[in-house]
Amino acid sequence: MLLFKTPNLMPVPQKALLIDDEPHVRMYVKLILVGLGVNEVIEAKNGKLGLEAYQAHEPDLVVMDVNMPEMDGLTALAKLQEIDPEAIVIMMTSLASREVVETAANSGAVEYIRKDLPRSEVTELFRRAFEELFDE
């Protein structure tokens, strides 16, 4: 896993895989990740393509939506954990039922972020997650 520290010494993953079926959400989250110092963001529009991209690019971090066509995020999370139990996955959704959050946590997600929060809050949640997950 390649990590580097931003000028403010926050640990940041170098390469992230962003899996979401909505192009505008991918752009929004990508801007946040790049703004925090992530060097490369690979994009996929569903869980199936996300699994292929994970194996091809071996990212340091996966950010994945829950509700997607073809293969939803919870199914993709379970399959990803079979491929790489050490994968670091942050789930994102605008639907945050207790059951979905618990399922994601039990399936290996390390964080769960509501994407309908204000940008400043989403950014701060990513910042805190990076500090917890990638601090050496």
C-alpha contacts under 8 A as a table, 3 or more apart, distances in Angstrom:
res1	aa1	res2	aa2	distance
1	M	13	P	7.97
1	M	59	P	7.92
1	M	60	D	5.72
2	L	13	P	6.79
2	L	14	Q	5.93
2	L	15	K	7.85
2	L	60	D	7.10
3	L	11	P	6.76
3	L	12	V	5.87
3	L	13	P	4.97
3	L	14	Q	5.36
3	L	134	F	7.55
4	F	11	P	5.93
4	F	12	V	5.79
4	F	13	P	6.85
4	F	14	Q	6.66
5	K	8	N	7.47
5	K	9	L	4.92
5	K	10	M	5.24
5	K	11	P	4.47
5	K	12	V	5.87
6	T	9	L	5.05
6	T	10	M	5.43
6	T	11	P	6.61
6	T	12	V	6.95
6	T	36	L	7.92
6	T	37	G	6.19
7	P	10	M	7.49
10	M	130	F	7.63
10	M	131	E	6.38
10	M	135	D	7.89
11	P	130	F	6.28
11	P	131	E	5.96
11	P	134	F	5.64
11	P	135	D	5.66
11	P	136	E	7.91
12	V	36	L	7.45
12	V	37	G	6.35
12	V	38	V	6.19
12	V	130	F	5.91
12	V	131	E	7.72
12	V	134	F	6.55
13	P	16	A	6.90
13	P	38	V	5.85
13	P	39	N	7.86
13	P	60	D	5.68
13	P	61	L	6.56
13	P	130	F	7.52
13	P	134	F	7.07
14	Q	37	G	7.76
14	Q	38	V	5.06
14	Q	39	N	5.02
14	Q	40	E	6.34
14	Q	60	D	6.71
15	K	38	V	6.29
15	K	39	N	6.03
15	K	40	E	4.75
15	K	41	V	5.94
15	K	42	I	7.67
15	K	59	P	5.03
15	K	60	D	5.42
15	K	61	L	6.68
16	A	38	V	7.12
16	A	40	E	6.29
16	A	41	V	4.87
16	A	42	I	6.23
16	A	59	P	5.18
16	A	60	D	5.82
16	A	61	L	4.67
16	A	62	V	5.66
16	A	63	V	7.31
17	L	41	V	5.70
17	L	42	I	4.72
17	L	43	E	5.85
17	L	44	A	7.55
17	L	50	G	7.62
17	L	53	A	7.63
17	L	54	Y	7.05
17	L	59	P	6.02
17	L	61	L	6.24
17	L	62	V	4.71
17	L	63	V	6.17
18	L	26	R	6.81
18	L	29	V	7.98
18	L	30	K	7.54
18	L	41	V	6.67
18	L	42	I	6.05
18	L	43	E	4.86
18	L	44	A	6.29
18	L	50	G	7.90
18	L	62	V	6.00
18	L	63	V	4.87
18	L	64	M	5.96
19	I	26	R	7.50
19	I	43	E	5.90
19	I	44	A	4.75
19	I	45	K	5.65
19	I	46	N	6.05
19	I	47	G	6.76
19	I	50	G	5.86
19	I	62	V	7.56
19	I	63	V	6.18
19	I	64	M	4.62
19	I	65	D	6.19
20	D	23	P	7.39
20	D	25	V	7.09
20	D	26	R	6.15
20	D	43	E	7.88
20	D	44	A	6.51
20	D	45	K	5.00
20	D	46	N	5.96
20	D	64	M	6.09
20	D	65	D	5.13
20	D	68	M	6.84
21	D	26	R	7.91
21	D	44	A	7.58
21	D	45	K	4.24
21	D	46	N	5.57
21	D	65	D	7.79
21	D	68	M	5.70
21	D	69	P	7.32
22	E	25	V	5.35
22	E	26	R	6.38
22	E	45	K	7.12
23	P	26	R	5.05
23	P	27	M	6.22
23	P	45	K	7.78
24	H	27	M	5.06
24	H	28	Y	6.13
25	V	28	Y	4.95
25	V	29	V	6.07
26	R	29	V	5.28
26	R	30	K	5.83
26	R	43	E	7.34
27	M	30	K	5.05
27	M	31	L	6.14
28	Y	31	L	5.32
28	Y	32	I	6.56
29	V	32	I	5.06
29	V	33	L	6.19
30	K	33	L	5.06
30	K	34	V	6.00
30	K	41	V	6.64
31	L	34	V	5.24
31	L	35	G	5.87
32	I	35	G	4.98
32	I	36	L	6.25
32	I	123	T	6.16
33	L	36	L	5.13
33	L	37	G	6.52
33	L	38	V	5.48
33	L	41	V	7.85
33	L	126	F	7.92
34	V	37	G	5.02
34	V	38	V	4.75
34	V	39	N	6.43
34	V	40	E	7.64
34	V	41	V	7.72
35	G	38	V	7.29
36	L	123	T	7.87
36	L	127	R	7.21
38	V	41	V	7.20
42	I	53	A	7.72
43	E	50	G	7.69
44	A	47	G	7.62
44	A	49	L	5.69
44	A	50	G	5.11
44	A	53	A	7.15
45	K	49	L	6.69
45	K	50	G	7.16
45	K	68	M	7.93
46	N	49	L	5.54
46	N	50	G	5.97
46	N	68	M	5.79
46	N	69	P	6.35
46	N	70	E	6.53
46	N	71	M	6.11
46	N	72	D	7.01
46	N	73	G	7.81
47	G	50	G	4.75
47	G	51	L	6.14
47	G	68	M	7.20
47	G	70	E	7.18
47	G	71	M	4.77
47	G	72	D	5.74
47	G	73	G	5.79
47	G	75	T	7.64
47	G	76	A	5.05
48	K	51	L	5.37
48	K	52	E	6.62
48	K	70	E	6.93
48	K	71	M	5.63
48	K	76	A	6.90
49	L	52	E	5.08
49	L	53	A	6.13
50	G	53	A	4.98
50	G	54	Y	6.04
50	G	76	A	7.82
51	L	54	Y	5.03
51	L	55	Q	6.40
51	L	76	A	6.93
51	L	79	K	7.90
51	L	80	L	6.55
52	E	55	Q	5.35
52	E	56	A	6.25
53	A	56	A	5.00
53	A	57	H	5.86
53	A	58	E	7.80
54	Y	57	H	5.40
54	Y	58	E	5.19
54	Y	59	P	6.41
55	Q	58	E	5.64
59	P	62	V	6.95
60	D	87	A	7.60
60	D	88	I	6.97
61	L	87	A	7.13
61	L	88	I	5.20
61	L	89	V	6.06
61	L	90	I	7.73
62	V	87	A	7.57
62	V	88	I	6.14
62	V	89	V	4.65
62	V	90	I	6.17
63	V	89	V	5.83
63	V	90	I	4.80
63	V	91	M	5.76
63	V	92	M	6.92
64	M	73	G	6.22
64	M	89	V	7.24
64	M	90	I	6.35
64	M	91	M	4.88
64	M	92	M	5.78
65	D	68	M	6.93
65	D	72	D	7.81
65	D	73	G	5.61
65	D	91	M	5.79
65	D	92	M	4.72
65	D	93	T	5.43
66	V	72	D	5.82
66	V	73	G	4.09
66	V	74	L	5.98
66	V	91	M	6.71
66	V	92	M	6.42
66	V	93	T	5.72
67	N	72	D	5.31
67	N	73	G	6.14
67	N	93	T	7.26
68	M	71	M	6.27
68	M	72	D	4.67
68	M	73	G	6.64
69	P	72	D	6.14
71	M	75	T	6.50
71	M	76	A	6.44
72	D	75	T	5.57
72	D	76	A	6.21
73	G	76	A	4.93
73	G	77	L	5.85
73	G	91	M	7.80
74	L	77	L	4.97
74	L	78	A	6.32
74	L	103	T	7.61
74	L	104	A	6.34
74	L	107	S	7.68
75	T	78	A	5.26
75	T	79	K	6.34
76	A	79	K	5.08
76	A	80	L	5.91
77	L	80	L	4.99
77	L	81	Q	6.18
77	L	89	V	7.80
77	L	104	A	7.68
77	L	107	S	6.69
77	L	108	G	7.27
77	L	109	A	7.49
78	A	81	Q	5.22
78	A	82	E	6.55
78	A	107	S	5.79
78	A	108	G	7.58
79	K	82	E	5.08
79	K	83	I	6.45
80	L	83	I	5.01
80	L	84	D	5.96
80	L	85	P	7.40
80	L	87	A	7.42
81	Q	84	D	4.98
81	Q	85	P	4.39
81	Q	86	E	7.33
81	Q	87	A	6.71
81	Q	107	S	7.58
81	Q	108	G	6.85
82	E	85	P	6.07
84	D	87	A	5.48
85	P	108	G	7.88
88	I	109	A	7.08
88	I	110	V	6.60
89	V	108	G	7.30
89	V	109	A	4.98
89	V	110	V	5.85
89	V	111	E	7.12
90	I	109	A	5.68
90	I	110	V	5.80
90	I	111	E	4.76
90	I	112	Y	5.72
90	I	113	I	7.26
91	M	104	A	7.34
91	M	109	A	6.45
91	M	111	E	6.27
91	M	112	Y	4.77
91	M	113	I	6.22
92	M	112	Y	5.80
92	M	113	I	4.81
92	M	114	R	5.59
92	M	115	K	5.88
93	T	96	A	6.58
93	T	113	I	6.76
93	T	114	R	5.21
93	T	115	K	5.48
93	T	116	D	7.66
94	S	114	R	5.33
94	S	115	K	5.42
94	S	116	D	5.43
95	L	114	R	7.48
96	A	100	V	6.53
96	A	101	V	6.42
96	A	114	R	6.89
97	S	100	V	5.34
97	S	101	V	6.33
98	R	101	V	5.17
98	R	102	E	6.10
99	E	102	E	5.18
99	E	103	T	6.04
100	V	103	T	5.04
100	V	104	A	6.08
101	V	104	A	5.17
101	V	105	A	6.19
101	V	112	Y	6.85
102	E	105	A	5.07
102	E	106	N	5.98
103	T	106	N	5.11
103	T	107	S	6.01
104	A	107	S	5.06
104	A	108	G	6.43
104	A	109	A	5.39
104	A	112	Y	7.83
105	A	108	G	5.36
105	A	109	A	4.85
105	A	110	V	6.52
105	A	111	E	7.47
106	N	109	A	7.30
109	A	112	Y	7.23
111	E	129	A	7.27
113	I	122	V	7.09
113	I	125	L	7.22
114	R	117	L	5.91
114	R	122	V	7.49
115	K	122	V	6.87
117	L	121	E	6.25
117	L	122	V	6.21
118	P	121	E	5.40
118	P	122	V	6.42
119	R	122	V	5.08
119	R	123	T	6.01
120	S	123	T	5.12
120	S	124	E	6.15
121	E	124	E	5.03
121	E	125	L	6.13
122	V	125	L	5.11
122	V	126	F	6.30
123	T	126	F	5.20
123	T	127	R	6.12
124	E	127	R	4.89
124	E	128	R	6.13
125	L	128	R	5.20
125	L	129	A	6.09
126	F	129	A	4.98
126	F	130	F	6.06
127	R	130	F	5.20
127	R	131	E	6.33
128	R	131	E	5.12
128	R	132	E	6.26
129	A	132	E	5.15
129	A	133	L	5.86
130	F	133	L	5.15
130	F	134	F	5.43
130	F	135	D	7.35
131	E	134	F	5.74
131	E	135	D	5.39
132	E	135	D	5.99
